[in-house]
Amino acid sequence: MADEQETQLKHWQNLRTQAENGEIVMEADIAAKLAARCDTFMKQLDIAVEQASNLQYISGFGGLRSAQALAAKFSKKAVGDEDSAVNRLNQSIEIVKLMKQTFELARKQISETDQQTSQTLGNAGP
Protein backbone atom coordinates (compact mmCIF):
# COMPACT_ATOMS: atom_id res chain seq x y z
CA MET A 1 0.00 0.00 0.00
CA ALA A 2 2.93 2.34 0.57
CA ASP A 3 3.75 1.97 -3.10
CA GLU A 4 0.21 2.96 -4.02
CA GLN A 5 0.39 6.10 -1.88
CA GLU A 6 3.78 6.95 -3.36
CA THR A 7 2.30 6.52 -6.84
CA GLN A 8 -0.61 8.78 -5.93
CA LEU A 9 1.75 11.38 -4.48
CA LYS A 10 3.84 11.45 -7.66
CA HIS A 11 0.69 11.56 -9.80
CA TRP A 12 -0.67 14.61 -8.00
CA GLN A 13 2.74 16.31 -7.97
CA ASN A 14 2.77 15.89 -11.74
CA LEU A 15 -0.76 17.26 -12.07
CA ARG A 16 0.09 20.25 -9.87
CA THR A 17 3.09 21.00 -12.08
CA GLN A 18 0.87 20.79 -15.15
CA ALA A 19 -1.62 23.17 -13.53
CA GLU A 20 1.20 25.59 -12.65
CA ASN A 21 2.28 25.55 -16.30
CA GLY A 22 -1.26 26.23 -17.52
CA GLU A 23 -1.67 22.78 -19.03
CA ILE A 24 -4.67 22.01 -16.83
CA VAL A 25 -7.54 24.44 -16.57
CA MET A 26 -10.85 23.96 -14.87
CA GLU A 27 -14.09 25.87 -14.52
CA ALA A 28 -13.77 28.15 -11.52
CA ASP A 29 -16.89 26.92 -9.73
CA ILE A 30 -15.94 23.26 -10.16
CA ALA A 31 -12.39 23.90 -8.97
CA ALA A 32 -13.68 25.83 -5.94
CA LYS A 33 -16.03 22.99 -5.00
CA LEU A 34 -13.27 20.40 -5.37
CA ALA A 35 -10.88 22.51 -3.26
CA ALA A 36 -13.58 22.90 -0.59
CA ARG A 37 -14.13 19.13 -0.60
CA CYS A 38 -10.39 18.68 -0.08
CA ASP A 39 -10.61 20.93 3.00
CA THR A 40 -13.45 18.80 4.36
CA PHE A 41 -11.54 15.61 3.65
CA MET A 42 -8.39 16.94 5.34
CA LYS A 43 -10.40 17.77 8.46
CA GLN A 44 -11.75 14.21 8.49
CA LEU A 45 -8.24 12.83 8.06
CA ASP A 46 -6.97 15.04 10.90
CA ILE A 47 -9.64 13.54 13.16
CA ALA A 48 -8.63 10.05 12.05
CA VAL A 49 -4.97 10.84 12.87
CA GLU A 50 -5.99 11.93 16.35
CA GLN A 51 -8.05 8.79 16.85
CA ALA A 52 -5.30 6.54 15.52
CA SER A 53 -2.79 8.25 17.81
CA ASN A 54 -4.89 7.17 20.78
CA LEU A 55 -4.51 3.54 19.69
CA GLN A 56 -0.93 3.54 20.94
CA TYR A 57 -2.27 3.20 24.49
CA ILE A 58 -3.23 -0.47 24.62
CA SER A 59 -4.19 -2.29 27.75
CA GLY A 60 -5.96 -5.44 28.80
CA PHE A 61 -3.56 -7.97 27.30
CA GLY A 62 -2.41 -9.24 30.67
CA GLY A 63 0.98 -9.55 32.28
CA LEU A 64 2.56 -12.36 30.27
CA ARG A 65 5.59 -11.47 28.20
CA SER A 66 3.88 -12.67 25.04
CA ALA A 67 0.84 -10.52 25.84
CA GLN A 68 3.05 -7.46 26.42
CA ALA A 69 4.87 -8.16 23.14
CA LEU A 70 1.54 -8.35 21.31
CA ALA A 71 0.37 -5.09 22.89
CA ALA A 72 3.62 -3.41 21.82
CA LYS A 73 3.20 -4.72 18.28
CA PHE A 74 -0.33 -3.30 18.02
CA SER A 75 0.85 0.00 19.47
CA LYS A 76 3.61 0.29 16.87
CA LYS A 77 1.15 -0.58 14.12
CA ALA A 78 -0.95 2.36 15.23
CA VAL A 79 1.82 4.91 15.71
CA GLY A 80 5.41 3.70 15.79
CA ASP A 81 6.12 1.80 12.57
CA GLU A 82 6.96 3.34 9.22
CA ASP A 83 3.81 1.62 7.96
CA SER A 84 1.68 2.74 10.93
CA ALA A 85 -1.87 4.00 10.65
CA VAL A 86 -0.80 7.52 11.65
CA ASN A 87 1.93 7.63 8.99
CA ARG A 88 -0.49 6.36 6.34
CA LEU A 89 -3.06 8.97 7.29
CA ASN A 90 -0.43 11.72 7.20
CA GLN A 91 0.63 10.58 3.73
CA SER A 92 -3.01 10.77 2.65
CA ILE A 93 -3.22 14.32 4.00
CA GLU A 94 -0.20 15.28 1.88
CA ILE A 95 -1.89 13.86 -1.21
CA VAL A 96 -5.11 15.75 -0.50
CA LYS A 97 -3.08 18.97 -0.03
CA LEU A 98 -1.56 18.43 -3.48
CA MET A 99 -5.02 17.83 -4.90
CA LYS A 100 -6.29 21.09 -3.43
CA GLN A 101 -3.28 23.01 -4.74
CA THR A 102 -3.86 21.51 -8.19
CA PHE A 103 -7.51 22.54 -8.23
CA GLU A 104 -6.67 26.05 -7.02
CA LEU A 105 -3.96 26.46 -9.66
CA ALA A 106 -6.25 25.18 -12.41
CA ARG A 107 -8.90 27.65 -11.26
CA LYS A 108 -6.38 30.48 -11.17
CA GLN A 109 -5.20 29.67 -14.70
CA ILE A 110 -8.67 29.90 -16.21
CA SER A 111 -9.43 33.10 -14.27
CA GLU A 112 -6.22 34.70 -15.52
CA THR A 113 -6.93 33.56 -19.07
CA ASP A 114 -10.47 34.99 -18.90
CA GLN A 115 -9.12 38.28 -17.55
CA GLN A 116 -6.46 38.52 -20.28
CA THR A 117 -9.01 37.75 -22.96
CA SER A 118 -11.36 40.37 -21.55
CA GLN A 119 -8.59 42.99 -21.51
CA THR A 120 -7.53 42.11 -25.04
CA LEU A 121 -11.06 42.41 -26.32
CA GLY A 122 -11.54 45.66 -24.42
CA ASN A 123 -8.38 47.13 -25.87
CA ALA A 124 -9.37 46.11 -29.40
CA GLY A 125 -12.22 48.61 -29.30
CA PRO A 126 -15.31 48.69 -31.47
C-alpha positions as CSV (number, residue, x, y, z in Angstrom):
1,M,0.0,0.0,0.0
2,A,2.9,2.3,0.6
3,D,3.8,2.0,-3.1
4,E,0.2,3.0,-4.0
5,Q,0.4,6.1,-1.9
6,E,3.8,7.0,-3.4
7,T,2.3,6.5,-6.8
8,Q,-0.6,8.8,-5.9
9,L,1.7,11.4,-4.5
10,K,3.8,11.5,-7.7
11,H,0.7,11.6,-9.8
12,W,-0.7,14.6,-8.0
13,Q,2.7,16.3,-8.0
14,N,2.8,15.9,-11.7
15,L,-0.8,17.3,-12.1
16,R,0.1,20.2,-9.9
17,T,3.1,21.0,-12.1
18,Q,0.9,20.8,-15.1
19,A,-1.6,23.2,-13.5
20,E,1.2,25.6,-12.6
21,N,2.3,25.5,-16.3
22,G,-1.3,26.2,-17.5
23,E,-1.7,22.8,-19.0
24,I,-4.7,22.0,-16.8
25,V,-7.5,24.4,-16.6
26,M,-10.9,24.0,-14.9
27,E,-14.1,25.9,-14.5
28,A,-13.8,28.2,-11.5
29,D,-16.9,26.9,-9.7
30,I,-15.9,23.3,-10.2
31,A,-12.4,23.9,-9.0
32,A,-13.7,25.8,-5.9
33,K,-16.0,23.0,-5.0
34,L,-13.3,20.4,-5.4
35,A,-10.9,22.5,-3.3
36,A,-13.6,22.9,-0.6
37,R,-14.1,19.1,-0.6
38,C,-10.4,18.7,-0.1
39,D,-10.6,20.9,3.0
40,T,-13.4,18.8,4.4
41,F,-11.5,15.6,3.7
42,M,-8.4,16.9,5.3
43,K,-10.4,17.8,8.5
44,Q,-11.7,14.2,8.5
45,L,-8.2,12.8,8.1
46,D,-7.0,15.0,10.9
47,I,-9.6,13.5,13.2
48,A,-8.6,10.0,12.0
49,V,-5.0,10.8,12.9
50,E,-6.0,11.9,16.3
51,Q,-8.1,8.8,16.9
52,A,-5.3,6.5,15.5
53,S,-2.8,8.2,17.8
54,N,-4.9,7.2,20.8
55,L,-4.5,3.5,19.7
56,Q,-0.9,3.5,20.9
57,Y,-2.3,3.2,24.5
58,I,-3.2,-0.5,24.6
59,S,-4.2,-2.3,27.7
60,G,-6.0,-5.4,28.8
61,F,-3.6,-8.0,27.3
62,G,-2.4,-9.2,30.7
63,G,1.0,-9.6,32.3
64,L,2.6,-12.4,30.3
65,R,5.6,-11.5,28.2
66,S,3.9,-12.7,25.0
67,A,0.8,-10.5,25.8
68,Q,3.1,-7.5,26.4
69,A,4.9,-8.2,23.1
70,L,1.5,-8.4,21.3
71,A,0.4,-5.1,22.9
72,A,3.6,-3.4,21.8
73,K,3.2,-4.7,18.3
74,F,-0.3,-3.3,18.0
75,S,0.9,0.0,19.5
76,K,3.6,0.3,16.9
77,K,1.2,-0.6,14.1
78,A,-0.9,2.4,15.2
79,V,1.8,4.9,15.7
80,G,5.4,3.7,15.8
81,D,6.1,1.8,12.6
82,E,7.0,3.3,9.2
83,D,3.8,1.6,8.0
84,S,1.7,2.7,10.9
85,A,-1.9,4.0,10.7
86,V,-0.8,7.5,11.6
87,N,1.9,7.6,9.0
88,R,-0.5,6.4,6.3
89,L,-3.1,9.0,7.3
90,N,-0.4,11.7,7.2
91,Q,0.6,10.6,3.7
92,S,-3.0,10.8,2.7
93,I,-3.2,14.3,4.0
94,E,-0.2,15.3,1.9
95,I,-1.9,13.9,-1.2
96,V,-5.1,15.8,-0.5
97,K,-3.1,19.0,0.0
98,L,-1.6,18.4,-3.5
99,M,-5.0,17.8,-4.9
100,K,-6.3,21.1,-3.4
101,Q,-3.3,23.0,-4.7
102,T,-3.9,21.5,-8.2
103,F,-7.5,22.5,-8.2
104,E,-6.7,26.0,-7.0
105,L,-4.0,26.5,-9.7
106,A,-6.2,25.2,-12.4
107,R,-8.9,27.7,-11.3
108,K,-6.4,30.5,-11.2
109,Q,-5.2,29.7,-14.7
110,I,-8.7,29.9,-16.2
111,S,-9.4,33.1,-14.3
112,E,-6.2,34.7,-15.5
113,T,-6.9,33.6,-19.1
114,D,-10.5,35.0,-18.9
115,Q,-9.1,38.3,-17.5
116,Q,-6.5,38.5,-20.3
117,T,-9.0,37.8,-23.0
118,S,-11.4,40.4,-21.6
119,Q,-8.6,43.0,-21.5
120,T,-7.5,42.1,-25.0
121,L,-11.1,42.4,-26.3
122,G,-11.5,45.7,-24.4
123,N,-8.4,47.1,-25.9
124,A,-9.4,46.1,-29.4
125,G,-12.2,48.6,-29.3
126,P,-15.3,48.7,-31.5
